Amino acid sequence: MDADSIAFMAIQPPPPPVPVMPAMARETMRRLRPVNQPDPPHVAMIRDFQAEGPAGPIPVRTYRPIGSAETDILPVQVYYHGGGWVVGDLDSHDWVCRMVANMAHCAVASVDYRLAPEHRFPAAFDDSLAACEWVAANADRLGIDPARLSVGGDSAGGNLAAAVALALRDRGTIKLRAQILTYPIVDATAIYDERFARGVALTNPGMHTYIEHYVPDAAQRKDWRVSPLFAASLKGLPPTLVILAGFDPLYAEGKAYAERLASEGAAVTVKEYPGQMHGFVSRPRLLPKAYIAIADIAATLSAHH
């Protein structure tokens, strides 16, 4: 663990006890946001929309980068926030979306999918897919080019981005330009490295609790919509960036997914941050390598948009 991560653990309050009440975890994330993130950078425009979803409206927040005009037709990344399918919202990852929009000079559409345990699997997946298709269908209204659309997200958001990419490939409705998977959950049946039982930002017990909240039925955990690593085929998926943190229970499954993507023909780039912990990309104030990871994301989007 590098010096930044060690300092982070010294400053950051310990995670709530497991099992944790979702309301407590959500409030903790909101309370720690000013500790973890600097003031958000300016963008050219932010607008809030309601996408049509399978169970009602899905909030979607769009960002347009500094230097863009309202009449510009921009490429777009549909972004899914992390938080174990249980915590997180449009505000928790607002900094990330602003940074990506500005650095990649693209639009970003951030999706506020339904959270567990109030809404269990496949609610988050269903909303994520519907929101992505809504963005493409409303391209004129949003000022974006549906032929230059990518998906991305971190942790549970990376899980949703990977699952949406698989669904869109199978439907043949939207041809994605790229998928950005930041320390994604891709195997809900994984056995985690014992080193991460305690002392890191995301612990093994914490990860198990998130999975229990979202997919309490163990028989469903090999469904590709929650465990993309179990998809029958990964052929035909778009160019992929996988960002991995070394001190993270999800490292091994993220690495395995990248290797399988490559073996089945996808163009894959893996960026490893050996001394970092899970969640570092949305905690730049204490873990400044977040800025390097955002630059990696922006470079990938710029190359494929």
NORRADA-V182877 format. One record per backbone hydrogen bond with DSSP energy under -0.5 kcal/mol. NH is the residue of the N-H (numbers start at 0). CO is the residue of the C=O. E is the energy in kcal/mol with one decimal. If there is no record, write none. Layout:
NH/CO/E  NH/CO/E
//
This chain:
1/274/-1.4  5/1/-2.2  6/2/-2.5  7/3/-2.4  8/4/-2.2  9/5/-1.4  10/6/-1.8  11/7/-3.4  23/20/-0.6  24/20/-2.1  25/21/-2.7  26/22/-2.1  27/23/-2.4  28/24/-2.1  29/25/-2.1  30/26/-2.6  31/27/-2.1  32/28/-0.7  32/29/-0.7  35/31/-2.2  36/32/-2.5  43/63/-1.8  44/63/-1.3  46/61/-2.0  48/59/-3.1  50/48/-0.5  50/57/-3.1  52/50/-0.5  52/55/-0.5  54/55/-0.5  55/52/-1.1  57/50/-2.5  58/111/-0.5  59/48/-2.2  60/109/-2.4  61/46/-3.1  61/59/-0.5  62/107/-2.5  63/44/-2.3  67/64/-1.9  71/68/-1.5  73/71/-0.7  73/142/-2.2  75/147/-2.4  76/106/-2.2  77/75/-0.5  77/149/-3.1  78/76/-0.6  78/108/-2.8  79/151/-2.2  80/110/-0.6  85/82/-2.0  86/82/-2.8  92/88/-0.9  93/90/-1.3  96/92/-2.2  97/93/-2.3  98/94/-2.5  99/95/-2.6  100/96/-2.4  101/97/-2.4  102/98/-2.8  103/99/-2.6  104/100/-0.9  105/100/-1.4  106/74/-3.0  107/62/-1.7  108/76/-2.7  109/60/-3.2  109/107/-0.6  110/78/-2.4  111/58/-2.7  112/110/-1.1  115/84/-3.1  118/114/-1.6  120/213/-2.9  122/119/-2.6  125/121/-3.2  126/122/-2.6  127/123/-2.3  128/124/-2.6  129/125/-2.3  130/126/-2.8  131/127/-1.8  132/128/-2.3  133/129/-2.1  134/130/-2.4  135/131/-2.0  136/132/-2.3  137/133/-1.6  138/135/-1.1  141/137/-2.0  142/138/-1.4  143/138/-2.0  144/73/-2.7  145/143/-0.7  147/144/-2.0  149/75/-2.4  150/177/-1.8  151/77/-2.0  152/179/-1.8  153/79/-1.1  154/181/-2.9  156/153/-2.6  158/154/-2.1  159/155/-2.2  160/156/-2.5  161/157/-2.4  162/158/-2.3  163/159/-2.8  164/160/-2.3  165/161/-1.9  166/162/-2.4  167/163/-2.9  168/164/-2.1  169/165/-2.1  170/166/-2.3  171/167/-2.3  172/167/-0.7  175/173/-0.8  176/148/-2.8  178/238/-2.0  179/150/-2.2  180/178/-0.6  180/240/-3.1  181/152/-2.6  181/179/-0.7  182/180/-0.7  182/242/-3.7  184/154/-1.5  185/183/-0.6  187/220/-0.6  189/186/-1.5  191/189/-0.6  195/192/-1.9  196/193/-1.4  202/200/-0.5  203/195/-2.3  206/202/-2.4  207/203/-2.4  208/204/-2.0  209/205/-2.0  210/206/-2.2  211/207/-2.4  212/208/-2.2  213/209/-2.3  214/210/-3.5  217/215/-1.0  219/216/-2.1  220/217/-1.3  222/219/-1.8  225/222/-2.1  226/222/-2.6  228/185/-2.3  229/226/-2.6  230/227/-1.9  236/233/-1.0  238/176/-0.5  239/266/-3.0  240/178/-2.2  241/268/-2.7  242/180/-2.4  242/240/-0.5  243/270/-2.5  245/272/-2.5  246/275/-2.9  247/245/-1.0  248/201/-0.5  250/247/-2.0  253/249/-2.2  254/250/-2.4  255/251/-2.3  256/252/-2.3  257/253/-2.1  258/254/-2.4  259/255/-2.3  260/256/-2.7  261/257/-2.3  262/258/-2.1  263/259/-1.4  263/260/-0.5  264/261/-1.5  265/260/-2.5  267/265/-0.8  268/239/-2.6  270/241/-2.8  270/268/-0.5  271/269/-0.6  272/243/-2.5  275/272/-1.7  277/246/-1.1  279/276/-1.6  281/278/-1.1  282/279/-1.7  284/35/-2.8  285/35/-0.5  285/282/-0.7  286/282/-2.4  289/286/-1.9  290/287/-1.7  292/288/-2.0  293/289/-2.6  294/290/-1.9  295/291/-2.1  296/292/-2.4  297/293/-2.8  298/294/-2.5  299/295/-2.0  300/296/-2.5  301/297/-2.7  302/298/-2.0  303/299/-1.5  304/300/-2.1
//
